Amino acid sequence: MQFTPRTTAPSNSDLHWIKRGYGFNGYNRCIIINRTTGSVLPNCTGYAWGRFLEENNITDCKLSRGNGEVWYSHTSDGYARGQTPKLGAVICWHSTRSGGHVAIVEEIKSNGDIVCSNSAYNGRRFFLRTLKAPRYYFGSAYTFQGFIYPPNEFDPPTPPEPPTPSKKKRTKFPWVLYARKLRNR
């Protein structure tokens, strides 16, 4: 299955980030942030839940709906876990000052660093962050727990085709004109 990284914020009307229930017809089951629109953003758990649905082309899942720091230990969801990043995986952190954090792996660089898409409760609706392997340091208050793997194995994105070299027509030096110019001196 082909993976398409998310590099921009989801639309305000995208059902992956709208609450299911309470009069809203979205797919997300995380805490509602905006009672007028049904949006679960800005919030890391609502974002990760919606992105997990979107990337796997599903409308429901068994991920935790609690704080981010409990997601990794919520093994009853049935999803595999590990310490190695995979495209589309949820990365989880415990925190000493908040409810932890979760994000989605959008890119794995050749050196092992990863690019994650995020949202933050009472913060930004969407942002990208590059994290250095192997610790995946998010901040001093956060301890990396691991990755929750999506049910689908994704193929790495296809690199763009290199440009085709253009063949420039080699122009010949105008010897005839040069010779005339020399004679007319």
Salt bridges, closest charged atoms under 4 A:
ASP14 OD1 - HIS16 ND1 2.66
GLU54 OE2 - ARG6 NH2 2.69
GLU54 OE1 - ARG51 NH1 2.81
ASP60 OD2 - ARG20 NH1 3.57
ASP60 OD1 - ARG29 NE 3.07
GLU69 OE1 - HIS94 ND1 3.12
ASP77 OD2 - ARG81 NH2 2.87
GLU106 OE1 - ARG51 NH2 2.80
GLU107 OE2 - LYS109 NZ 3.64
ASP113 OD2 - LYS132 NZ 3.64
GLU153 OE2 - LYS86 NZ 3.45
